[in-house]
Amino acid sequence: MNEKVNKTAITFGVFDLLHFGHFELFRRIREIVGEPGKVYVMLQVDEMIEKYKPGCKNVYDFATRQKMIESLRTVDKAIPYEVVGVDAVKNVDFNILVVGPEHTNERFQELFKWCAKNGKEVVTLPRTDGISTTRLKEILRG
Ligand code: CTP
């Protein structure tokens, strides 16, 4: 029997000041999983952003970032996480991890190994050129 397996993808980020690069990322992930599939955005909590990126002043707090992301047609759910790693995903039912090309640090390497051992596919998508939250903040600052 040709049993159809629904695809569920997760991806990690802060997603402050949503911009075209984020929309493109979610659109591409939706294309990968298809319509019956699910797109879950792992969204970093405020306390950890302050800890790991000192001086990074977010415009939107977690609850607002979550509301904005969950209002998008391409996304099903935004799930809080503290740090990238197995702990963040062990209770999430998914089969594809989507990352950006900058996601190469040790924590991601560990997670990639865990994915390989646990039958999860890892897909790296290119960034959209010319835009980032950092760049947007610079433009707004003038
Ligand atoms: N991303 C993308 N294209 C961009 C910017 C981001 O595809 N132009 C992707 C990243 O590769 C990552 C996700 O969006 O997978 C979340 O990135 P995040 O760090 O929240 O966005 P940035 O705009 O890169 O934020 P910052 O400038 O604060 O690093």
Backbone and ligand atoms as CSV (ligand in chain L), in Angstrom:
chain,resi,resn,atom,element,x,y,z
A,1,MET,N,N,0.842,-1.194,0.000
A,1,MET,CA,C,0.000,0.000,0.000
A,1,MET,C,C,0.887,1.258,0.000
A,2,ASN,N,N,0.484,2.239,-0.793
A,2,ASN,CA,C,1.282,3.461,-0.847
A,2,ASN,C,C,0.784,4.463,0.198
A,3,GLU,N,N,1.318,4.316,1.397
A,3,GLU,CA,C,0.830,5.155,2.491
A,3,GLU,C,C,1.433,6.547,2.405
A,4,LYS,N,N,0.591,7.557,2.487
A,4,LYS,CA,C,1.096,8.933,2.405
A,4,LYS,C,C,1.544,9.396,3.778
A,5,VAL,N,N,2.790,9.882,3.855
A,5,VAL,CA,C,3.272,10.388,5.140
A,5,VAL,C,C,3.204,11.910,5.100
A,6,ASN,N,N,2.465,12.483,6.045
A,6,ASN,CA,C,2.422,13.945,6.092
A,6,ASN,C,C,3.761,14.492,6.542
A,7,LYS,N,N,4.179,15.573,5.892
A,7,LYS,CA,C,5.460,16.163,6.246
A,7,LYS,C,C,5.258,17.296,7.247
A,8,THR,N,N,6.111,17.313,8.252
A,8,THR,CA,C,6.125,18.429,9.192
A,8,THR,C,C,7.543,18.961,9.270
A,9,ALA,N,N,7.690,20.261,8.995
A,9,ALA,CA,C,9.022,20.871,9.033
A,9,ALA,C,C,9.107,21.851,10.197
A,10,ILE,N,N,10.304,21.924,10.785
A,10,ILE,CA,C,10.563,22.948,11.798
A,10,ILE,C,C,11.746,23.798,11.335
A,11,THR,N,N,11.776,25.027,11.828
A,11,THR,CA,C,12.928,25.879,11.558
A,11,THR,C,C,13.129,26.792,12.758
A,12,PHE,N,N,14.364,27.255,12.956
A,12,PHE,CA,C,14.691,28.025,14.161
A,12,PHE,C,C,14.965,29.499,13.851
A,13,GLY,N,N,14.629,30.368,14.773
A,13,GLY,CA,C,15.027,31.760,14.592
A,13,GLY,C,C,14.421,32.694,15.631
A,14,VAL,N,N,14.772,33.959,15.477
A,14,VAL,CA,C,14.275,35.010,16.370
A,14,VAL,C,C,13.093,35.719,15.705
A,15,PHE,N,N,13.224,35.978,14.416
A,15,PHE,CA,C,12.157,36.561,13.611
A,15,PHE,C,C,11.587,37.849,14.210
A,16,ASP,N,N,12.500,38.735,14.630
A,16,ASP,CA,C,12.060,40.066,15.062
A,16,ASP,C,C,11.873,40.897,13.800
A,17,LEU,N,N,10.944,41.796,13.783
A,17,LEU,CA,C,10.681,42.632,12.604
A,17,LEU,C,C,10.588,41.770,11.352
A,18,LEU,N,N,9.528,41.025,11.224
A,18,LEU,CA,C,9.357,40.140,10.055
A,18,LEU,C,C,9.636,40.892,8.767
A,19,HIS,N,N,10.365,40.255,7.864
A,19,HIS,CA,C,10.697,40.905,6.597
A,19,HIS,C,C,10.604,39.905,5.451
A,20,PHE,N,N,10.862,40.384,4.236
A,20,PHE,CA,C,10.695,39.562,3.036
A,20,PHE,C,C,11.513,38.264,3.090
A,21,GLY,N,N,12.708,38.322,3.657
A,21,GLY,CA,C,13.545,37.114,3.763
A,21,GLY,C,C,12.841,36.040,4.589
A,22,HIS,N,N,12.156,36.454,5.659
A,22,HIS,CA,C,11.410,35.501,6.487
A,22,HIS,C,C,10.210,34.940,5.712
A,23,PHE,N,N,9.487,35.835,5.041
A,23,PHE,CA,C,8.309,35.372,4.279
A,23,PHE,C,C,8.730,34.359,3.210
A,24,GLU,N,N,9.866,34.647,2.556
A,24,GLU,CA,C,10.359,33.734,1.531
A,24,GLU,C,C,10.752,32.387,2.142
A,25,LEU,N,N,11.375,32.438,3.310
A,25,LEU,CA,C,11.750,31.196,4.001
A,25,LEU,C,C,10.499,30.357,4.286
A,26,PHE,N,N,9.484,30.980,4.863
A,26,PHE,CA,C,8.262,30.233,5.206
A,26,PHE,C,C,7.569,29.712,3.943
A,27,ARG,N,N,7.598,30.514,2.877
A,27,ARG,CA,C,6.970,30.094,1.618
A,27,ARG,C,C,7.676,28.852,1.062
A,28,ARG,N,N,9.015,28.873,1.124
A,28,ARG,CA,C,9.770,27.725,0.610
A,28,ARG,C,C,9.531,26.483,1.464
A,29,ILE,N,N,9.427,26.684,2.775
A,29,ILE,CA,C,9.187,25.526,3.652
A,29,ILE,C,C,7.794,24.951,3.366
A,30,ARG,N,N,6.833,25.846,3.178
A,30,ARG,CA,C,5.471,25.380,2.854
A,30,ARG,C,C,5.480,24.580,1.561
A,31,GLU,N,N,6.276,25.022,0.589
A,31,GLU,CA,C,6.384,24.292,-0.679
A,31,GLU,C,C,6.934,22.882,-0.445
A,32,ILE,N,N,7.888,22.787,0.486
A,32,ILE,CA,C,8.489,21.476,0.776
A,32,ILE,C,C,7.469,20.521,1.403
A,33,VAL,N,N,6.680,21.025,2.365
A,33,VAL,CA,C,5.778,20.108,3.099
A,33,VAL,C,C,4.439,19.921,2.398
A,34,GLY,N,N,4.077,20.886,1.536
A,34,GLY,CA,C,2.786,20.788,0.858
A,34,GLY,C,C,1.646,21.205,1.768
A,35,GLU,N,N,0.427,21.097,1.265
A,35,GLU,CA,C,-0.732,21.616,2.007
A,35,GLU,C,C,-1.162,20.770,3.204
A,36,PRO,N,N,-1.166,19.457,3.084
A,36,PRO,CA,C,-1.550,18.726,4.312
A,36,PRO,C,C,-0.428,18.746,5.350
A,37,GLY,N,N,0.758,19.204,4.933
A,37,GLY,CA,C,1.906,19.233,5.845
A,37,GLY,C,C,1.807,20.367,6.853
A,38,LYS,N,N,2.783,20.394,7.753
A,38,LYS,CA,C,2.786,21.422,8.802
A,38,LYS,C,C,4.118,22.168,8.795
A,39,VAL,N,N,4.040,23.469,9.093
A,39,VAL,CA,C,5.240,24.296,9.237
A,39,VAL,C,C,5.245,24.839,10.668
A,40,TYR,N,N,6.227,24.395,11.442
A,40,TYR,CA,C,6.366,24.867,12.820
A,40,TYR,C,C,7.614,25.749,12.915
A,41,VAL,N,N,7.431,26.928,13.457
A,41,VAL,CA,C,8.560,27.847,13.626
A,41,VAL,C,C,9.011,27.807,15.080
A,42,MET,N,N,10.244,27.392,15.304
A,42,MET,CA,C,10.812,27.384,16.644
A,42,MET,C,C,11.296,28.810,16.912
A,43,LEU,N,N,10.681,29.423,17.917
A,43,LEU,CA,C,10.884,30.854,18.142
A,43,LEU,C,C,11.595,31.067,19.485
A,44,GLN,N,N,12.730,31.749,19.424
A,44,GLN,CA,C,13.531,31.875,20.654
A,44,GLN,C,C,12.883,32.848,21.645
A,45,VAL,N,N,12.899,32.445,22.917
A,45,VAL,CA,C,12.285,33.274,23.964
A,45,VAL,C,C,13.174,34.489,24.258
A,46,ASP,N,N,12.551,35.552,24.760
A,46,ASP,CA,C,13.251,36.829,24.960
A,46,ASP,C,C,14.484,36.707,25.865
A,47,GLU,N,N,14.319,35.975,26.996
A,47,GLU,CA,C,15.400,35.889,27.988
A,47,GLU,C,C,16.681,35.347,27.359
A,48,MET,N,N,16.539,34.372,26.476
A,48,MET,CA,C,17.722,33.724,25.890
A,48,MET,C,C,18.357,34.607,24.814
A,49,ILE,N,N,17.552,35.380,24.124
A,49,ILE,CA,C,18.120,36.281,23.107
A,49,ILE,C,C,19.008,37.296,23.821
A,50,GLU,N,N,18.496,37.809,24.957
A,50,GLU,CA,C,19.284,38.782,25.728
A,50,GLU,C,C,20.579,38.151,26.233
A,51,LYS,N,N,20.479,36.868,26.611
A,51,LYS,CA,C,21.663,36.180,27.152
A,51,LYS,C,C,22.705,35.914,26.054
A,52,TYR,N,N,22.251,35.414,24.904
A,52,TYR,CA,C,23.192,34.994,23.857
A,52,TYR,C,C,23.591,36.108,22.899
A,53,LYS,N,N,22.775,37.158,22.819
A,53,LYS,CA,C,23.120,38.279,21.934
A,53,LYS,C,C,23.047,39.564,22.763
A,54,PRO,N,N,23.976,39.749,23.700
A,54,PRO,CA,C,23.880,40.940,24.551
A,54,PRO,C,C,23.924,42.199,23.684
A,55,GLY,N,N,23.090,43.157,24.026
A,55,GLY,CA,C,23.048,44.391,23.237
A,55,GLY,C,C,22.035,44.321,22.101
A,56,CYS,N,N,21.535,43.108,21.821
A,56,CYS,CA,C,20.530,42.970,20.758
A,56,CYS,C,C,19.177,43.361,21.337
A,57,LYS,N,N,18.694,44.512,20.914
A,57,LYS,CA,C,17.426,45.000,21.469
A,57,LYS,C,C,16.315,44.657,20.479
A,58,ASN,N,N,15.493,43.680,20.855
A,58,ASN,CA,C,14.391,43.314,19.968
A,58,ASN,C,C,13.309,44.381,19.981
A,59,VAL,N,N,12.652,44.563,18.867
A,59,VAL,CA,C,11.519,45.483,18.791
A,59,VAL,C,C,10.296,44.804,19.396
A,60,TYR,N,N,10.085,43.529,19.052
A,60,TYR,CA,C,8.887,42.818,19.503
A,60,TYR,C,C,9.234,41.743,20.527
A,61,ASP,N,N,8.385,41.633,21.563
A,61,ASP,CA,C,8.602,40.582,22.555
A,61,ASP,C,C,8.104,39.240,21.995
A,62,PHE,N,N,8.338,38.189,22.777
A,62,PHE,CA,C,7.999,36.845,22.287
A,62,PHE,C,C,6.539,36.738,21.872
A,63,ALA,N,N,5.646,37.195,22.754
A,63,ALA,CA,C,4.205,37.012,22.484
A,63,ALA,C,C,3.799,37.693,21.183
A,64,THR,N,N,4.385,38.847,20.919
A,64,THR,CA,C,4.049,39.579,19.694
A,64,THR,C,C,4.644,38.886,18.473
A,65,ARG,N,N,5.920,38.457,18.586
A,65,ARG,CA,C,6.534,37.741,17.458
A,65,ARG,C,C,5.725,36.481,17.134
A,66,GLN,N,N,5.280,35.804,18.189
A,66,GLN,CA,C,4.496,34.579,17.994
A,66,GLN,C,C,3.173,34.872,17.279
A,67,LYS,N,N,2.494,35.939,17.725
A,67,LYS,CA,C,1.209,36.295,17.097
A,67,LYS,C,C,1.396,36.626,15.625
A,68,MET,N,N,2.454,37.392,15.333
A,68,MET,CA,C,2.689,37.805,13.947
A,68,MET,C,C,2.964,36.595,13.068
A,69,ILE,N,N,3.816,35.700,13.549
A,69,ILE,CA,C,4.175,34.520,12.745
A,69,ILE,C,C,2.965,33.613,12.549
A,70,GLU,N,N,2.185,33.457,13.621
A,70,GLU,CA,C,1.035,32.549,13.523
A,70,GLU,C,C,-0.106,33.141,12.693
A,71,SER,N,N,0.005,34.424,12.370
A,71,SER,CA,C,-1.031,35.029,11.511
A,71,SER,C,C,-0.747,34.748,10.033
A,72,LEU,N,N,0.420,34.180,9.741
A,72,LEU,CA,C,0.781,33.923,8.341
A,72,LEU,C,C,0.159,32.613,7.851
A,73,ARG,N,N,-0.280,32.647,6.595
A,73,ARG,CA,C,-0.910,31.479,5.979
A,73,ARG,C,C,0.066,30.311,5.821
A,74,THR,N,N,1.346,30.649,5.678
A,74,THR,CA,C,2.356,29.617,5.420
A,74,THR,C,C,2.775,28.858,6.684
A,75,VAL,N,N,2.415,29.400,7.852
A,75,VAL,CA,C,2.899,28.827,9.116
A,75,VAL,C,C,1.731,28.267,9.929
A,76,ASP,N,N,1.961,27.120,10.566
A,76,ASP,CA,C,0.913,26.538,11.412
A,76,ASP,C,C,1.045,26.945,12.869
A,77,LYS,N,N,2.285,27.029,13.351
A,77,LYS,CA,C,2.459,27.249,14.787
A,77,LYS,C,C,3.857,27.790,15.066
A,78,ALA,N,N,3.972,28.674,16.070
A,78,ALA,CA,C,5.292,29.109,16.531
A,78,ALA,C,C,5.486,28.555,17.941
A,79,ILE,N,N,6.576,27.830,18.134
A,79,ILE,CA,C,6.821,27.098,19.386
A,79,ILE,C,C,8.035,27.701,20.102
A,80,PRO,N,N,7.911,28.019,21.391
A,80,PRO,CA,C,9.056,28.628,22.083
A,80,PRO,C,C,10.221,27.660,22.275
A,81,TYR,N,N,11.455,28.188,22.177
A,81,TYR,CA,C,12.624,27.395,22.559
A,81,TYR,C,C,13.624,28.316,23.246
A,82,GLU,N,N,14.469,27.706,24.077
A,82,GLU,CA,C,15.486,28.487,24.780
A,82,GLU,C,C,16.788,28.463,24.000
A,83,VAL,N,N,17.357,27.257,23.823
A,83,VAL,CA,C,18.584,27.143,23.019
A,83,VAL,C,C,18.404,26.034,21.988
A,84,VAL,N,N,19.078,26.192,20.863
A,84,VAL,CA,C,19.003,25.181,19.809
A,84,VAL,C,C,19.569,23.872,20.333
A,85,GLY,N,N,18.864,22.786,20.121
A,85,GLY,CA,C,19.375,21.489,20.566
A,85,GLY,C,C,18.255,20.475,20.671
A,86,VAL,N,N,18.648,19.278,21.075
A,86,VAL,CA,C,17.694,18.176,21.141
A,86,VAL,C,C,16.576,18.492,22.141
A,87,ASP,N,N,16.928,19.126,23.271
A,87,ASP,CA,C,15.922,19.472,24.270
A,87,ASP,C,C,14.786,20.290,23.676
A,88,ALA,N,N,15.141,21.154,22.740
A,88,ALA,CA,C,14.131,22.046,22.149
A,88,ALA,C,C,13.140,21.287,21.276
A,89,VAL,N,N,13.603,20.171,20.688
A,89,VAL,CA,C,12.759,19.510,19.683
A,89,VAL,C,C,12.211,18.145,20.109
A,90,LYS,N,N,12.680,17.657,21.266
A,90,LYS,CA,C,12.343,16.261,21.588
A,90,LYS,C,C,10.835,16.019,21.764
A,91,ASN,N,N,10.090,17.072,22.104
A,91,ASN,CA,C,8.640,16.888,22.235
A,91,ASN,C,C,7.862,17.389,21.019
A,92,VAL,N,N,8.590,17.693,19.944
A,92,VAL,CA,C,7.934,18.197,18.735
A,92,VAL,C,C,7.926,17.068,17.706
A,93,ASP,N,N,6.747,16.797,17.162
A,93,ASP,CA,C,6.613,15.731,16.173
A,93,ASP,C,C,6.908,16.311,14.786
A,94,PHE,N,N,8.090,16.021,14.253
A,94,PHE,CA,C,8.450,16.572,12.934
A,94,PHE,C,C,9.295,15.566,12.173
A,95,ASN,N,N,9.417,15.768,10.857
A,95,ASN,CA,C,10.327,14.898,10.095
A,95,ASN,C,C,11.347,15.647,9.245
A,96,ILE,N,N,11.239,16.987,9.181
A,96,ILE,CA,C,12.231,17.763,8.412
A,96,ILE,C,C,12.694,18.965,9.246
A,97,LEU,N,N,14.002,19.128,9.336
A,97,LEU,CA,C,14.571,20.330,9.972
A,97,LEU,C,C,15.097,21.221,8.847
A,98,VAL,N,N,14.580,22.438,8.771
A,98,VAL,CA,C,15.055,23.383,7.754
A,98,VAL,C,C,15.936,24.424,8.438
A,99,VAL,N,N,17.116,24.642,7.877
A,99,VAL,CA,C,18.031,25.628,8.461
A,99,VAL,C,C,18.494,26.613,7.395
A,100,GLY,N,N,19.072,27.702,7.871
A,100,GLY,CA,C,19.706,28.660,6.970
A,100,GLY,C,C,21.189,28.331,6.863
A,101,PRO,N,N,21.867,28.894,5.879
A,101,PRO,CA,C,23.298,28.590,5.686
A,101,PRO,C,C,24.175,29.059,6.839
A,102,GLU,N,N,23.653,29.974,7.660
A,102,GLU,CA,C,24.439,30.469,8.800
A,102,GLU,C,C,24.329,29.548,10.021
A,103,HIS,N,N,23.477,28.555,9.941
A,103,HIS,CA,C,23.248,27.679,11.092
A,103,HIS,C,C,24.267,26.536,11.121
A,104,THR,N,N,25.499,26.909,11.470
A,104,THR,CA,C,26.590,25.925,11.395
A,104,THR,C,C,27.260,25.687,12.747
A,105,ASN,N,N,26.802,26.385,13.787
A,105,ASN,CA,C,27.525,26.271,15.064
A,105,ASN,C,C,27.373,24.881,15.692
A,106,GLU,N,N,28.095,24.718,16.814
A,106,GLU,CA,C,28.134,23.408,17.470
A,106,GLU,C,C,26.766,22.858,17.828
A,107,ARG,N,N,25.896,23.758,18.289
A,107,ARG,CA,C,24.559,23.310,18.693
A,107,ARG,C,C,23.797,22.722,17.510
A,108,PHE,N,N,23.925,23.399,16.348
A,108,PHE,CA,C,23.272,22.865,15.154
A,108,PHE,C,C,23.928,21.553,14.723
A,109,GLN,N,N,25.283,21.494,14.825
A,109,GLN,CA,C,25.970,20.254,14.434
A,109,GLN,C,C,25.461,19.062,15.251
A,110,GLU,N,N,25.297,19.307,16.564
A,110,GLU,CA,C,24.762,18.257,17.448
A,110,GLU,C,C,23.370,17.838,17.010
A,111,LEU,N,N,22.553,18.843,16.699
A,111,LEU,CA,C,21.168,18.583,16.293
A,111,LEU,C,C,21.131,17.824,14.963
A,112,PHE,N,N,22.030,18.169,14.040
A,112,PHE,CA,C,22.081,17.462,12.746
A,112,PHE,C,C,22.392,15.982,12.978
A,113,LYS,N,N,23.329,15.722,13.913
A,113,LYS,CA,C,23.688,14.329,14.212
A,113,LYS,C,C,22.480,13.581,14.774
A,114,TRP,N,N,21.780,14.262,15.698
A,114,TRP,CA,C,20.597,13.649,16.308
A,114,TRP,C,C,19.534,13.385,15.231
A,115,CYS,N,N,19.367,14.323,14.314
A,115,CYS,CA,C,18.388,14.151,13.225
A,115,CYS,C,C,18.749,12.929,12.380
A,116,ALA,N,N,20.037,12.815,12.057
A,116,ALA,CA,C,20.486,11.686,11.227
A,116,ALA,C,C,20.164,10.361,11.913
A,117,LYS,N,N,20.378,10.332,13.253
A,117,LYS,CA,C,20.126,9.093,14.003
A,117,LYS,C,C,18.643,8.798,14.169
A,118,ASN,N,N,17.824,9.858,14.080
A,118,ASN,CA,C,16.404,9.689,14.380
A,118,ASN,C,C,15.497,9.824,13.158
A,119,GLY,N,N,16.105,9.668,11.985
A,119,GLY,CA,C,15.304,9.635,10.760
A,119,GLY,C,C,14.691,10.955,10.348
A,120,LYS,N,N,15.299,12.059,10.769
A,120,LYS,CA,C,14.793,13.382,10.365
A,120,LYS,C,C,15.689,13.922,9.247
A,121,GLU,N,N,15.046,14.458,8.235
A,121,GLU,CA,C,15.793,15.036,7.114
A,121,GLU,C,C,16.242,16.453,7.487
A,122,VAL,N,N,17.434,16.847,7.046
A,122,VAL,CA,C,17.891,18.228,7.259
A,122,VAL,C,C,18.013,18.910,5.898
A,123,VAL,N,N,17.351,20.048,5.751
A,123,VAL,CA,C,17.368,20.782,4.482
A,123,VAL,C,C,17.913,22.186,4.745
A,124,THR,N,N,18.917,22.588,3.968
A,124,THR,CA,C,19.444,23.951,4.098
A,124,THR,C,C,18.911,24.798,2.951
A,125,LEU,N,N,18.291,25.911,3.310
A,125,LEU,CA,C,17.767,26.820,2.283
A,125,LEU,C,C,18.627,28.081,2.226
A,126,PRO,N,N,18.816,28.636,1.033
A,126,PRO,CA,C,19.607,29.867,0.940
A,126,PRO,C,C,18.857,31.044,1.543
A,127,ARG,N,N,19.609,32.052,1.997
A,127,ARG,CA,C,18.980,33.281,2.490
A,127,ARG,C,C,18.550,34.126,1.296
A,128,THR,N,N,17.586,34.997,1.535
A,128,THR,CA,C,17.204,35.984,0.525
A,128,THR,C,C,18.194,37.143,0.604
A,129,ASP,N,N,18.730,37.523,-0.540
A,129,ASP,CA,C,19.753,38.578,-0.565
A,129,ASP,C,C,19.229,39.936,-0.123
A,130,GLY,N,N,20.087,40.686,0.529
A,130,GLY,CA,C,19.867,42.116,0.709
A,130,GLY,C,C,18.968,42.545,1.855
A,131,ILE,N,N,18.514,41.592,2.680
A,131,ILE,CA,C,17.637,41.989,3.789
A,131,ILE,C,C,17.939,41.145,5.024
A,132,SER,N,N,17.870,41.788,6.172
A,132,SER,CA,C,17.943,41.080,7.461
A,132,SER,C,C,17.327,42.001,8.502
A,133,THR,N,N,17.024,41.440,9.658
A,133,THR,CA,C,16.484,42.271,10.738
A,133,THR,C,C,17.507,43.332,11.129
A,134,THR,N,N,18.772,42.924,11.182
A,134,THR,CA,C,19.834,43.877,11.533
A,134,THR,C,C,19.852,45.033,10.533
A,135,ARG,N,N,19.772,44.700,9.268
A,135,ARG,CA,C,19.783,45.717,8.201
A,135,ARG,C,C,18.556,46.639,8.327
A,136,LEU,N,N,17.401,46.026,8.593
A,136,LEU,CA,C,16.169,46.826,8.753
A,136,LEU,C,C,16.313,47.824,9.892
A,137,LYS,N,N,16.883,47.360,11.003
A,137,LYS,CA,C,17.077,48.249,12.161
A,137,LYS,C,C,18.009,49.398,11.801
A,138,GLU,N,N,19.057,49.080,11.021
A,138,GLU,CA,C,19.987,50.139,10.591
A,138,GLU,C,C,19.257,51.166,9.728
A,139,ILE,N,N,18.423,50.666,8.806
A,139,ILE,CA,C,17.693,51.578,7.916
A,139,ILE,C,C,16.747,52.473,8.739
A,140,LEU,N,N,16.059,51.846,9.695
A,140,LEU,CA,C,15.098,52.607,10.503
A,140,LEU,C,C,15.788,53.652,11.379
A,141,ARG,N,N,17.010,53.293,11.816
A,141,ARG,CA,C,17.796,54.224,12.656
A,141,ARG,C,C,18.227,55.456,11.839
A,142,GLY,N,N,18.372,55.250,10.526
A,142,GLY,CA,C,18.721,56.345,9.611
A,142,GLY,C,C,20.203,56.623,9.527
L,1,CTP,N1,N,16.642,34.370,6.593
L,1,CTP,C1,C,16.572,34.297,5.192
L,1,CTP,N2,N,16.822,35.402,4.431
L,1,CTP,C2,C,17.141,36.574,5.030
L,1,CTP,C3,C,17.213,36.673,6.430
L,1,CTP,C4,C,16.952,35.537,7.193
L,1,CTP,O1,O,16.277,33.239,4.634
L,1,CTP,N3,N,17.403,37.620,4.252
L,1,CTP,C5,C,16.405,33.182,7.386
L,1,CTP,C6,C,17.660,32.711,8.118
L,1,CTP,O2,O,18.501,31.956,7.248
L,1,CTP,C7,C,17.063,31.895,9.238
L,1,CTP,C8,C,15.719,32.578,9.524
L,1,CTP,O3,O,15.494,33.458,8.413
L,1,CTP,O4,O,16.823,30.587,8.770
L,1,CTP,C9,C,15.671,33.354,10.823
L,1,CTP,O5,O,16.699,34.281,10.823
L,1,CTP,P1,P,16.762,35.500,11.834
L,1,CTP,O6,O,18.123,35.504,12.452
L,1,CTP,O7,O,15.597,35.577,12.726
L,1,CTP,O8,O,16.639,36.716,10.769
L,1,CTP,P2,P,17.711,37.782,10.344
L,1,CTP,O9,O,17.020,38.758,9.465
L,1,CTP,O10,O,18.931,37.107,9.792
L,1,CTP,O11,O,18.031,38.483,11.748
L,1,CTP,P3,P,19.387,39.153,12.305
L,1,CTP,O12,O,19.780,40.232,11.345
L,1,CTP,O13,O,18.983,39.690,13.664
L,1,CTP,O14,O,20.396,38.042,12.405
